[in-house]
C-alpha cells in the first residue's frame, strides 16, 4: 500500500507531503490545478516513462520520495533480494531528476537501476485511465488479461515448459544437422587422414626419441673408437686388472701392516665397485652404438614422416595421436550420423505432438474463460448504463509460442446491430472508461496488495452512471487502496479520504498545493464540483445528500 508521497521542486510543486490511507482516496480540483502533476511525480519515482522536463523552474533538481507497506509475502521482496537491496516491512523509493536531465534512484537507501525500479513498481501500482497503455487497451496484453481472469496457471506453465523443451530439441537437431553437413563436406579428407595416421600410429614422445637415436647413430662412428679405447683402458687388461692386482697384494700384506692398510684397502674396494659401474656403462653405450646400417634410414624415414604429418595438420608431433583420435571420432559420427539424426527427428516430432496437444487444450480452456469473462462483463456493464453494449473476447489462431497458439482480442459493440471492433477504436471516451472499469472489476481478486490509480476514468459520465462508477471504484478499494482523479461529484462523495488540488499564483510563479479536506471543506468542494465557481445553497444541499448516501 502507498503510505506517503513527498514531492520537491517538480514542475509547479515546490514541496508537498501527502499521507494516503486504505480505501478510496479521491483527488479533485479545477482543470490545470496540478492533479496530473501528482501522477507524473508518482510515475517518476516508480520509474515510469513520462515527461522529459520535470524540474521546477529555478531549482537545481527535483526529487520525489514514496513509501509503501510490504506484506511478508509481497512479490516485490523477491525482486529486492535478487538485486541485493535490503528488504524491510517499509519500502522507500527515492528518485532525483537533475536540471541537466540525469536521473538517480534509491531503494531503501541503496542505489538502484531504472530496470529494478520498474520491476518493483509493477507489483506496487497499477494506473488505469482513458489512455491506459498498461494492458487493457493494448491488444498485445489481452491474452495475459484473459489468462489472469481464467486462473489456469498450471496449463500455461505446462505449455511453456513443452515449448521450451521443443525449442531445445530443435536447437539440438539443427546443430546436429549442421555438423553432419560439415562432416559430409570433409568426408574424403577425414577418411584419408584417419587411414594415414592410423598406418603411422605416432606415439607421444616418439619424435624426441627418434631424434636422439638418429643423432646418436649419425655420430656413432666418430665416438665409437674413443669409447672402445676407454673400454680397453678400463677392462681387465687395463685399470680393472691392475686395481685388482693391487688390491690382492695389499690384502696379502695387511696382516703384517698393523692395520695401516685397512683404509687403502677399503678405498680400493669402493673404487673397484665404481669402476665396474663405469665399465658396464661404457659397454652399454658400445652396444647402443652397434646398429644395423639400414636402421639409420628407417629411423630418419619415420622421424620425417611424423614431422611431415605434424606440419600438414598444424599440430605438435606429440599431439598427433590425440589429433588422430579426434578425426576418428568425427568420422565415426559421420558414419553413424543418419541414425542419430533419425532419433533426434523422432524426438522433435514426439515433443511437437505433446506441445500441440497441450496448446490445443489451453485454447479450449481460454475459450471457456472467454465465455465466462464476456458474461461477467455483461453483468458489470448493465449498472454502468451500457446494458445494450456487447463485449466479446475473441480467441483466434496465432503463431506457436511459449504462450500457446492463441491470439486474444477484446472486441466491443456499443449499440445493437453495430459492428464490433477493437476496444480502443469503437468506444467513446466515456464508454471506454466504463468498459475499462467493468473489466477491472471482473479481474479483481483477493490480492489487495497493489495500489490502483484511476485517472479521470469517469470522464464523460454523470448522474446515476457516475454513481455506479463510483460504487465500483469503492468496491475495488474495499480491503485495498484506490486513488482516483475525478471531476465527478458522485465519485468524490464515495471517497474515504478527499484531497483537493489547487493553484496559487504570485507575480513570480504559479504553485500547486494539495489539502486533505475535513467534512465541512469536503461539502464545499463537492458543491463546487456540482455548481461551479459560485457555490449555491442548492449545490451545498446536493453535496450533503451525496455524502449522506455514501
LINQUITA-V494516 format. One record per backbone hydrogen bond with DSSP energy under -1.0 kcal/mol. CO is the residue of the C=O (numbers start at 1). NH is the residue of the N-H. If there is no record, write none. Layout:
co=CO nh=NH
co=CO nh=NH
This chain:
co=1 nh=69
co=3 nh=20
co=4 nh=67
co=5 nh=18
co=6 nh=65
co=7 nh=16
co=8 nh=63
co=9 nh=56
co=10 nh=13
co=12 nh=512
co=13 nh=10
co=14 nh=9
co=16 nh=7
co=18 nh=5
co=23 nh=482
co=24 nh=496
co=24 nh=497
co=25 nh=484
co=26 nh=499
co=27 nh=486
co=28 nh=501
co=30 nh=33
co=34 nh=38
co=35 nh=39
co=36 nh=40
co=37 nh=41
co=38 nh=42
co=39 nh=43
co=40 nh=44
co=41 nh=45
co=42 nh=46
co=43 nh=48
co=44 nh=47
co=54 nh=11
co=56 nh=59
co=60 nh=99
co=62 nh=97
co=63 nh=8
co=64 nh=95
co=65 nh=6
co=66 nh=93
co=67 nh=3
co=67 nh=4
co=68 nh=91
co=71 nh=74
co=74 nh=77
co=75 nh=79
co=76 nh=80
co=77 nh=81
co=78 nh=82
co=79 nh=83
co=80 nh=85
co=81 nh=84
co=89 nh=70
co=91 nh=68
co=92 nh=108
co=93 nh=66
co=94 nh=106
co=95 nh=64
co=96 nh=104
co=97 nh=62
co=98 nh=101
co=102 nh=98
co=104 nh=96
co=105 nh=112
co=106 nh=94
co=107 nh=110
co=110 nh=107
co=113 nh=117
co=114 nh=118
co=115 nh=119
co=116 nh=120
co=117 nh=121
co=118 nh=122
co=120 nh=123
co=121 nh=124
co=121 nh=125
co=124 nh=451
co=126 nh=453
co=128 nh=455
co=129 nh=132
co=138 nh=141
co=139 nh=142
co=141 nh=145
co=142 nh=146
co=143 nh=147
co=144 nh=148
co=145 nh=149
co=146 nh=150
co=147 nh=151
co=152 nh=156
co=153 nh=157
co=154 nh=158
co=155 nh=159
co=156 nh=160
co=157 nh=161
co=158 nh=162
co=159 nh=163
co=160 nh=164
co=161 nh=165
co=162 nh=166
co=163 nh=167
co=164 nh=168
co=165 nh=169
co=166 nh=170
co=167 nh=171
co=168 nh=172
co=169 nh=173
co=170 nh=174
co=171 nh=175
co=172 nh=176
co=173 nh=177
co=174 nh=178
co=175 nh=179
co=176 nh=180
co=177 nh=181
co=178 nh=182
co=179 nh=183
co=180 nh=184
co=181 nh=185
co=182 nh=186
co=184 nh=187
co=186 nh=190
co=187 nh=191
co=188 nh=192
co=189 nh=193
co=190 nh=194
co=191 nh=195
co=192 nh=196
co=193 nh=197
co=194 nh=198
co=195 nh=199
co=196 nh=200
co=197 nh=201
co=203 nh=206
co=205 nh=209
co=206 nh=210
co=207 nh=211
co=208 nh=212
co=209 nh=213
co=210 nh=214
co=211 nh=215
co=212 nh=216
co=213 nh=217
co=214 nh=218
co=215 nh=219
co=219 nh=223
co=220 nh=224
co=223 nh=227
co=224 nh=228
co=225 nh=229
co=226 nh=230
co=227 nh=231
co=228 nh=232
co=229 nh=233
co=230 nh=234
co=231 nh=235
co=233 nh=239
co=235 nh=238
co=235 nh=241
co=238 nh=242
co=239 nh=243
co=240 nh=244
co=241 nh=245
co=242 nh=246
co=243 nh=247
co=244 nh=248
co=245 nh=249
co=246 nh=250
co=247 nh=251
co=248 nh=252
co=249 nh=253
co=250 nh=254
co=257 nh=260
co=259 nh=262
co=261 nh=265
co=262 nh=266
co=263 nh=267
co=264 nh=268
co=265 nh=269
co=266 nh=270
co=267 nh=271
co=268 nh=272
co=269 nh=273
co=270 nh=274
co=271 nh=275
co=272 nh=276
co=273 nh=277
co=274 nh=278
co=275 nh=279
co=276 nh=280
co=277 nh=281
co=278 nh=282
co=279 nh=283
co=280 nh=284
co=281 nh=285
co=282 nh=286
co=283 nh=287
co=284 nh=288
co=285 nh=289
co=289 nh=291
co=292 nh=295
co=294 nh=298
co=295 nh=299
co=296 nh=300
co=297 nh=301
co=298 nh=302
co=299 nh=303
co=300 nh=304
co=301 nh=305
co=302 nh=306
co=303 nh=307
co=304 nh=308
co=305 nh=309
co=306 nh=310
co=307 nh=311
co=308 nh=312
co=309 nh=313
co=310 nh=315
co=316 nh=319
co=317 nh=320
co=319 nh=323
co=320 nh=324
co=321 nh=325
co=322 nh=326
co=323 nh=327
co=324 nh=328
co=325 nh=329
co=326 nh=330
co=327 nh=331
co=328 nh=332
co=329 nh=333
co=330 nh=334
co=331 nh=335
co=332 nh=336
co=336 nh=340
co=337 nh=341
co=338 nh=342
co=339 nh=343
co=340 nh=344
co=341 nh=345
co=342 nh=346
co=343 nh=347
co=344 nh=348
co=345 nh=349
co=346 nh=350
co=347 nh=351
co=348 nh=352
co=349 nh=353
co=350 nh=354
co=351 nh=355
co=352 nh=356
co=353 nh=357
co=354 nh=358
co=355 nh=359
co=356 nh=360
co=357 nh=361
co=358 nh=362
co=359 nh=363
co=360 nh=364
co=361 nh=365
co=362 nh=366
co=363 nh=367
co=364 nh=368
co=365 nh=369
co=366 nh=370
co=367 nh=371
co=368 nh=372
co=369 nh=373
co=370 nh=374
co=371 nh=375
co=372 nh=376
co=373 nh=377
co=374 nh=378
co=375 nh=379
co=376 nh=380
co=377 nh=381
co=378 nh=382
co=381 nh=386
co=382 nh=385
co=386 nh=389
co=390 nh=413
co=392 nh=411
co=394 nh=409
co=396 nh=407
co=401 nh=404
co=404 nh=401
co=405 nh=398
co=407 nh=396
co=409 nh=394
co=410 nh=423
co=411 nh=392
co=412 nh=421
co=413 nh=390
co=415 nh=418
co=421 nh=412
co=422 nh=425
co=422 nh=426
co=423 nh=427
co=428 nh=432
co=429 nh=433
co=430 nh=434
co=431 nh=435
co=432 nh=436
co=433 nh=437
co=434 nh=438
co=435 nh=439
co=436 nh=440
co=437 nh=441
co=438 nh=442
co=439 nh=443
co=440 nh=444
co=446 nh=448
co=451 nh=126
co=452 nh=483
co=453 nh=128
co=454 nh=485
co=456 nh=459
co=458 nh=461
co=462 nh=465
co=463 nh=467
co=464 nh=468
co=465 nh=469
co=466 nh=470
co=467 nh=471
co=468 nh=472
co=469 nh=473
co=470 nh=474
co=471 nh=475
co=472 nh=476
co=473 nh=477
co=477 nh=480
co=480 nh=23
co=481 nh=452
co=482 nh=25
co=483 nh=454
co=484 nh=27
co=485 nh=456
co=488 nh=492
co=489 nh=493
co=491 nh=494
co=492 nh=495
co=497 nh=26
co=498 nh=517
co=499 nh=28
co=500 nh=515
co=502 nh=513
co=504 nh=511
co=509 nh=506
co=511 nh=504
co=513 nh=502
co=515 nh=500
co=518 nh=522
co=519 nh=523
co=520 nh=524
co=521 nh=525
co=522 nh=526
co=523 nh=527
co=524 nh=528
co=525 nh=529
co=526 nh=530
co=527 nh=531
co=528 nh=532
co=536 nh=540
co=537 nh=541
co=538 nh=542
co=539 nh=543
co=540 nh=544
co=541 nh=545
co=542 nh=546
co=543 nh=547
co=544 nh=548
co=545 nh=549
co=547 nh=550
